[in-house]
Amino acid sequence: MYYEKVDCCPLRDRQFNFFEFVYVLSGKGMHGINGNLLPYKTGDLFLITPNDYHSFDLEEVCEFMIVRFAPSYVKSYRWESIDHIECLLYYASHFSGSILINEADKLMVGNLMQNLQHTAELKSIYYEDLMRHLVNAIIVIAARNISLIKPQSISPNADARILQIIDYIQEHIRQPERLKISMIADKFGLSDTYLGSYFRKQCNESIQQYISSYRIRLIEHRLRFSDKRVHEIADEFGFADESHINKFFKRHKGLSLRAYRDTFKSANKMSS
């Protein structure tokens, strides 16, 4: 963790192999990430994921708090209720703007960053343990806000009910029996037929396509960033056995789970 007060970006298109939170304590300008350029201001929080590249164009003197942590840190920590937190953090690379959506969380993160800075400056007894707890709180808040970011395909005029349906799907993605069309329709007081047409109209894809793509994304991240065995991943997502999950995964990705994991590991070795 460190504090920066600068009037120009010291390094441009920086790329690292770790996560990096950048919190804007003061100032404004433009933030470039992976070729996208968006304005930033005081109170924004950016999450740079491994292999992203980014830079800041400052319009005035700016103050930043930067917190860095390795992917292994997220893997090793026991997250009680956000069991796919690593997937959420990596999914942040799809977005260019501040990841803070909830207004109450913006205030909370601001206070946490100030406390983090104060704790680091004092370096009194147990300060490292306190810093770890503060950083963990920021990670959880970031993941919670990323989970609120809805699919790009969703209609800009989507109503509250479709957002509730998406939240329900994400919450129960590991429970296939609760994602049957009849179960979702009954939960929200709709007929099976109407639910299908309603979801497609609001999200520009079928509800089955959305459920499958969301489940695939989580499985991909399990393969890339965890040491779970294939049968453990199958159990986690409610598949009957390895054969069942492999058929599902191969239909969407063209590879078995083991082949996908081996391909990812080979690519990492070549890049390093």
Phi and psi in degrees as a GROMACS rama.xvg file:
@    title "Ramachandran Plot"
@    xaxis  label "Phi"
@    yaxis  label "Psi"
@TYPE xy
-154.638  162.604  TYR-2
-109.202  140.726  TYR-3
-132.601  131.655  GLU-4
-124.081  111.924  LYS-5
-139.401  159.524  VAL-6
-116.196  2.9197  ASP-7
-155.368  156.997  CYS-8
-77.1391  115.292  CYS-9
-65.5225  -31.709  PRO-10
-132.627  142.136  LEU-11
-113.024  148.08  ARG-12
50.0196  46.6978  ASP-13
-67.7352  142.463  ARG-14
-139.051  129.763  GLN-15
-129.457  173.738  PHE-16
-109.26  26.4804  ASN-17
-137.1  171.709  PHE-18
-79.986  149.031  PHE-19
-142.397  119.151  GLU-20
-87.248  132.275  PHE-21
-122.135  113.248  VAL-22
-107.752  130.646  TYR-23
-88.1084  103.941  VAL-24
-72.4343  -38.2941  LEU-25
-159.891  155.106  SER-26
104.836  178.404  GLY-27
-154.411  168.192  LYS-28
163.353  -149.9  GLY-29
-123.208  138.198  MET-30
-112.224  124.982  HIS-31
-105.704  128.086  GLY-32
-141.196  122.38  ILE-33
53.2281  38.954  ASN-34
88.4957  -6.58927  GLY-35
-99.3503  143.486  ASN-36
-127.51  121.579  LEU-37
-138.52  151.212  LEU-38
-69.8425  150.73  PRO-39
-129.242  161.436  TYR-40
-150.98  174.179  LYS-41
-54.7447  133.862  THR-42
94.393  -5.5801  GLY-43
-78.4977  147.671  ASP-44
-126.204  123.344  LEU-45
-111.667  141.448  PHE-46
-116.465  114.252  LEU-47
-97.0476  122.018  ILE-48
-95.7693  161.699  THR-49
-52.4149  132.951  PRO-50
79.6499  -0.613746  ASN-51
-70.3779  157.034  ASP-52
-129.208  140.828  TYR-53
-153.253  166.631  HIS-54
-160.34  164.553  SER-55
-122.233  134.987  PHE-56
-105.662  108.424  ASP-57
-87.6782  133.822  LEU-58
-92.8815  -12.5605  GLU-59
-162.159  178.266  GLU-60
-61.1172  130.3  VAL-61
-125.303  150.183  CYS-62
-117.38  133.031  GLU-63
-128.646  146.789  PHE-64
-109.792  127.636  MET-65
-117.852  128.44  ILE-66
-124.309  124.557  VAL-67
-117.777  141.122  ARG-68
-151.344  147.876  PHE-69
-81.5284  154.265  ALA-70
-54.0645  -33.3777  PRO-71
-63.2377  -27.594  SER-72
-65.9447  -42.0631  TYR-73
-67.0354  -36.728  VAL-74
-67.5166  -39.3686  LYS-75
-79.4925  -22.8383  SER-76
-83.63  140.653  TYR-77
-88.8042  102.903  ARG-78
-86.8271  117.764  TRP-79
-65.8028  -45.9776  GLU-80
-119.092  -16.2644  SER-81
-105.079  80.5393  ILE-82
-77.706  -7.39669  ASP-83
-118.381  37.4901  HIS-84
-62.4275  -34.1813  ILE-85
-65.6757  -39.7807  GLU-86
-61.5752  -43.34  CYS-87
-60.279  -43.2303  LEU-88
-65.5717  -43.262  LEU-89
-67.104  -29.9581  TYR-90
-67.0817  -16.7749  TYR-91
-61.8209  -21.0621  ALA-92
-65.9431  -11.5607  SER-93
-79.1041  -9.71405  HIS-94
-121.037  147.66  PHE-95
-105.879  -23.7016  SER-96
-89.3164  -173.707  GLY-97
-60.0947  140.041  SER-98
-87.8813  -4.60363  ILE-99
-84.1781  115.318  LEU-100
-107.674  -44.8801  ILE-101
-72.9631  126.274  ASN-102
-63.1605  -41.0006  GLU-103
-63.2609  -36.3056  ALA-104
-68.5705  -31.081  ASP-105
-60.4605  -44.1859  LYS-106
-65.6131  -41.4816  LEU-107
-63.9246  -44.744  MET-108
-65.1172  -38.7376  VAL-109
-57.945  -44.6033  GLY-110
-67.1766  -40.5874  ASN-111
-63.1829  -41.4079  LEU-112
-65.2785  -40.2292  MET-113
-64.7255  -41.8873  GLN-114
-65.8665  -36.4327  ASN-115
-63.594  -45.0609  LEU-116
-62.7825  -44.8704  GLN-117
-62.6965  -42.9056  HIS-118
-64.5135  -41.4178  THR-119
-66.3843  -36.1651  ALA-120
-70.7315  -38.7529  GLU-121
-73.9961  -41.9585  LEU-122
50.1779  44.3936  LYS-123
-82.3961  -175.408  SER-124
-57.8625  137.628  ILE-125
64.9692  20.3474  TYR-126
-65.3543  -32.3197  TYR-127
-66.1903  -39.8426  GLU-128
-64.7678  -41.3796  ASP-129
-64.5368  -42.4166  LEU-130
-60.6092  -39.0754  MET-131
-62.4927  -42.301  ARG-132
-66.284  -38.2079  HIS-133
-65.8328  -43.6757  LEU-134
-64.4217  -41.3092  VAL-135
-59.7592  -39.9424  ASN-136
-62.8482  -40.3989  ALA-137
-65.5638  -40.328  ILE-138
-60.8471  -45.1046  ILE-139
-65.2874  -43.0545  VAL-140
-63.2886  -40.8578  ILE-141
-61.1715  -47.1887  ALA-142
-61.3009  -39.7042  ALA-143
-63.0938  -40.3097  ARG-144
-71.8939  -37.0029  ASN-145
-62.5898  -36.34  ILE-146
-66.1919  -20.5013  SER-147
-82.0974  -14.1079  LEU-148
-78.1734  118.889  ILE-149
-89.5206  165.998  LYS-150
-55.6474  144.165  PRO-151
-62.7629  -24.6677  GLN-152
-75.9982  -13.539  SER-153
-67.2665  142.379  ILE-154
-62.8518  137.036  SER-155
-62.4917  -19.0085  PRO-156
-103.27  22.3638  ASN-157
-59.8696  139.658  ALA-158
-86.4792  174.862  ASP-159
-64.197  -32.8339  ALA-160
-66.7199  -38.3271  ARG-161
-66.8516  -33.8627  ILE-162
-66.8712  -36.3822  LEU-163
-66.6861  -37.8583  GLN-164
-65.0135  -42.8969  ILE-165
-63.9378  -42.5108  ILE-166
-59.6435  -41.2028  ASP-167
-62.7745  -44.4195  TYR-168
-61.4617  -45.9627  ILE-169
-63.9173  -38.849  GLN-170
-66.519  -34.6021  GLU-171
-110.837  23.4428  HIS-172
-62.2518  -20.4431  ILE-173
-95.1059  8.55025  ARG-174
-127.664  82.0828  GLN-175
-54.6121  -33.1677  PRO-176
-65.947  -23.4673  GLU-177
-91.9301  -1.91096  ARG-178
-108.947  12.0676  LEU-179
-66.5687  144.283  LYS-180
-55.5754  -41.022  ILE-181
-63.0094  -37.6198  SER-182
-68.2581  -44.2018  MET-183
-67.5378  -42.3264  ILE-184
-61.2346  -44.0318  ALA-185
-64.9108  -39.8501  ASP-186
-58.9918  -37.5515  LYS-187
-107.849  14.284  PHE-188
65.9848  37.9348  GLY-189
-122.847  160.234  LEU-190
-81.3738  157.521  SER-191
-57.1291  -45.3638  ASP-192
-64.6747  -44.645  THR-193
-66.7111  -38.3108  TYR-194
-56.9279  -44.2829  LEU-195
-61.8505  -48.2632  GLY-196
-70.2578  -36.1797  SER-197
-63.9432  -45.5681  TYR-198
-64.9255  -44.5134  PHE-199
-62.263  -40.2655  ARG-200
-65.4831  -38.3926  LYS-201
-80.6764  -33.0118  GLN-202
-116.685  -1.61637  CYS-203
61.457  24.7776  ASN-204
-158.683  161.572  GLU-205
-73.9021  159.073  SER-206
-65.7567  -34.2325  ILE-207
-64.7655  -39.6569  GLN-208
-63.2314  -41.6087  GLN-209
-65.0389  -46.9453  TYR-210
-59.7389  -45.3051  ILE-211
-64.3297  -44.9061  SER-212
-66.7574  -37.0927  SER-213
-68.1575  -42.3641  TYR-214
-64.8893  -41.211  ARG-215
-60.1303  -43.3578  ILE-216
-61.1819  -41.56  ARG-217
-66.346  -40.9878  LEU-218
-63.8163  -42.3845  ILE-219
-55.3967  -45.1236  GLU-220
-70.1817  -31.3645  HIS-221
-61.5546  -42.4284  ARG-222
-68.6828  -37.2982  LEU-223
-82.0116  -35.1474  ARG-224
-124.875  13.8113  PHE-225
-136.224  166.132  SER-226
-100.766  14.1533  ASP-227
-62.5613  141.39  LYS-228
-79.5006  162.286  ARG-229
-59.0146  -42.0632  VAL-230
-66.8058  -29.751  HIS-231
-70.6653  -38.7335  GLU-232
-66.592  -39.1654  ILE-233
-60.8939  -44.5259  ALA-234
-63.0115  -42.9371  ASP-235
-59.7605  -39.6994  GLU-236
-99.5461  13.1159  PHE-237
77.4755  22.384  GLY-238
-84.8232  150.102  PHE-239
-63.9951  -40.197  ALA-240
-164.735  -176.671  ASP-241
-61.5404  -38.938  GLU-242
-61.6967  -41.2823  SER-243
-64.3203  -47.4922  HIS-244
-69.4658  -33.6986  ILE-245
-66.9458  -39.5663  ASN-246
-62.6517  -44.4204  LYS-247
-62.432  -47.1133  PHE-248
-68.015  -41.8088  PHE-249
-67.1264  -32.4996  LYS-250
-62.8917  -32.7326  ARG-251
-95.5868  -32.7066  HIS-252
-113.968  -12.0052  LYS-253
79.0613  6.77175  GLY-254
-137.981  153.921  LEU-255
-73.4456  167.345  SER-256
-62.485  -42.674  LEU-257
-65.5145  -41.2358  ARG-258
-64.6889  -40.1249  ALA-259
-62.5241  -44.9832  TYR-260
-64.0807  -42.7172  ARG-261
-63.6121  -40.3047  ASP-262
-62.489  -42.2639  THR-263
-65.414  -43.3756  PHE-264
-63.6008  -40.1188  LYS-265
-63.6361  -40.8409  SER-266
-64.119  -38.3418  ALA-267
-65.9985  -39.1165  ASN-268
-65.5906  -40.9733  LYS-269
-65.6937  -38.2256  MET-270
-73.1752  -25.8205  SER-271
